[in-house]
Amino acid sequence: MATKLNKRAFEYAKNLISNGKCVQDEKDKWSEHQPSAEKENKFIEEHGISEYGKWYLGIEDEEDENSKGHYKFPYGNFDIVHRCGLLAAESRAGQYKHIDIENAIAHLHGMLDK
């Protein structure tokens, strides 16, 4: 399976950060801030899978694009970008050697630090 950068989500995240829709939370808070499966399902029901995908910086190209499994590396809670979500995603991207995703996340993290 090949996971690649979700460019649409990257642009969406940059826009959210530029508009102040982000939080500088602590690194280890992602488990508390990450949307639950129930919240994910409700979001998809209300907004569709395409909107859901804008909150995930990776795309698994061998998964059905109409499934949650198609999207990897979440960075927010469907309202705002979370620093802790970016850090968690950056760590996992590095672990699995997804360099394009890791670099994109580092860029977003840099935007948060400005």
FIMI-346698 format. One line per field, with one value per residue: x, y, z of N, C-alpha, C in turn; residue in one letter. Coordinates in steps of 0.1 Angstrom, whole numbers. Layout:
<rs>
n_x = (X  ...) .
n_y = (Y  ...) .
n_z = (Z  ...) .
ca_x = (X  ...) .
ca_y = (Y  ...) .
ca_z = (Z  ...) .
c_x = (X  ...) .
c_y = (Y  ...) .
c_z = (Z  ...) .
code = (a  ...) .
</rs>
This chain:
<rs>
n_x = (8  4  10  3  7  -21  -29  -50  -60  -37  -36  -60  -55  -34  -48  -67  -49  -38  -60  -63  -75  -67  -49  -25  -18  -6  19  13  -15  -31  -45  -67  -79  -84  -108  -135  -145  -173  -178  -164  -180  -204  -197  -191  -217  -231  -216  -203  -180  -159  -155  -147  -122  -106  -95  -74  -40  -29  -33  -44  -38  -47  -70  -105  -118  -141  -141  -133  -109  -93  -81  -55  -34  -46  -52  -67  -98  -121  -129  -108  -73  -50  -21  -10  -21  -8  18  17  10  32  52  44  44  71  81  71  83  72  80  71  47  56  72  53  38  57  60  34  35  56  42  24  40  48) .
n_y = (-12  23  53  86  122  141  166  184  185  194  221  230  228  247  270  271  275  299  315  315  294  273  256  258  233  209  184  157  156  147  122  129  149  140  131  110  77  77  105  110  94  108  132  126  117  141  159  145  123  134  160  151  140  162  166  150  142  123  100  68  50  25  19  21  52  62  54  54  43  51  75  90  101  122  157  174  183  185  210  227  231  211  214  192  171  175  170  143  131  138  124  97  97  100  77  58  65  83  107  130  136  140  162  181  183  193  219  229  229  247  270  273  280  306) .
n_z = (0  -7  8  5  3  11  -7  -8  18  31  20  30  58  60  54  75  97  90  94  121  132  152  177  203  217  241  235  242  243  223  224  240  225  200  175  183  171  169  167  143  125  127  117  90  82  84  68  47  31  16  28  53  46  43  67  71  65  50  23  16  -11  -20  -7  -6  -18  -7  19  54  59  38  45  63  91  109  119  133  150  135  138  145  140  157  176  189  174  150  158  166  141  126  138  134  106  101  113  95  73  54  38  23  36  62  58  50  73  90  79  85  112  117  108  128  149  144) .
ca_x = (0  12  3  8  2  -34  -26  -62  -60  -26  -40  -70  -49  -27  -58  -72  -39  -37  -72  -63  -84  -57  -46  -11  -19  6  23  7  -29  -39  -55  -78  -85  -87  -122  -138  -151  -186  -177  -161  -192  -214  -192  -193  -231  -235  -208  -198  -166  -150  -151  -139  -109  -98  -89  -64  -29  -24  -43  -40  -43  -52  -82  -117  -118  -153  -141  -125  -96  -86  -75  -45  -28  -55  -45  -76  -110  -132  -132  -96  -60  -44  -6  -7  -24  3  30  15  10  46  60  40  49  86  83  68  91  63  87  63  37  64  77  41  34  67  56  23  40  63  32  18  50  50) .
ca_y = (0  35  64  99  135  146  180  192  186  203  234  233  231  260  281  271  281  314  322  314  282  264  257  254  224  201  172  144  157  142  112  135  158  133  128  96  70  82  118  108  89  118  143  120  117  155  167  137  117  144  170  143  138  174  166  139  146  112  92  54  49  12  18  28  66  65  48  61  37  58  87  87  112  133  168  183  177  189  224  235  224  209  212  178  162  176  163  129  127  140  113  85  98  98  63  49  70  91  120  141  139  145  176  190  186  202  232  234  231  260  281  275  286  320) .
ca_z = (0  -8  14  -1  9  7  -9  -5  33  34  17  40  71  60  55  89  106  86  99  135  137  156  192  206  229  245  226  246  245  212  227  245  216  187  174  185  160  169  161  129  118  127  108  77  80  82  58  36  32  10  38  63  41  44  80  71  56  42  15  13  -24  -22  0  -13  -14  1  32  64  58  28  51  74  97  113  125  140  155  126  141  146  139  170  175  194  163  140  163  165  127  121  144  127  92  101  116  84  61  45  38  18  46  73  54  50  87  96  74  92  126  116  107  142  158  141) .
c_x = (9  4  10  2  -11  -32  -38  -63  -49  -30  -51  -65  -41  -37  -64  -62  -38  -48  -73  -72  -75  -55  -32  -11  -6  7  15  -8  -37  -49  -68  -86  -89  -101  -124  -144  -166  -187  -174  -173  -202  -210  -194  -208  -236  -229  -203  -183  -156  -146  -143  -125  -100  -91  -78  -53  -24  -36  -36  -46  -49  -65  -93  -117  -131  -153  -131  -111  -87  -77  -67  -40  -37  -47  -54  -89  -123  -136  -119  -84  -54  -29  -3  -11  -13  15  29  16  24  54  57  45  64  89  81  75  82  69  79  53  44  68  65  37  44  64  45  27  47  53  26  28  53  41) .
c_y = (12  46  77  111  138  162  189  195  195  218  239  236  244  271  282  278  296  322  320  303  271  266  251  245  216  188  160  145  152  131  117  144  152  129  113  90  75  96  118  104  100  129  138  121  131  162  159  133  127  154  163  142  150  175  156  142  135  105  78  50  35  9  26  42  70  58  56  56  44  70  84  101  124  144  177  176  181  203  232  225  223  206  197  168  163  168  148  124  128  128  100  85  95  83  54  55  76  105  131  146  146  160  186  193  195  217  238  237  244  272  283  282  301  329) .
c_z = (0  -2  9  5  3  5  -6  10  37  32  27  54  71  61  69  98  103  92  114  141  141  171  194  219  230  237  230  248  234  215  233  235  203  187  176  172  158  163  147  120  117  117  93  73  77  70  46  38  26  20  49  58  42  58  82  61  48  35  12  0  -28  -15  -8  -8  -7  14  41  63  47  33  63  79  99  120  133  144  147  129  139  144  153  168  179  183  153  145  163  151  122  126  136  112  91  104  104  71  50  45  33  29  58  70  55  64  93  92  83  107  127  115  121  151  155  149) .
code = (m  a  t  k  l  n  k  r  a  f  e  y  a  k  n  l  i  s  n  g  k  c  v  q  d  e  k  d  k  w  s  e  h  q  p  s  a  e  k  e  n  k  f  i  e  e  h  g  i  s  e  y  g  k  w  y  l  g  i  e  d  e  e  d  e  n  s  k  g  h  y  k  f  p  y  g  n  f  d  i  v  h  r  c  g  l  l  a  a  e  s  r  a  g  q  y  k  h  i  d  i  e  n  a  i  a  h  l  h  g  m  l  d  k) .
</rs>
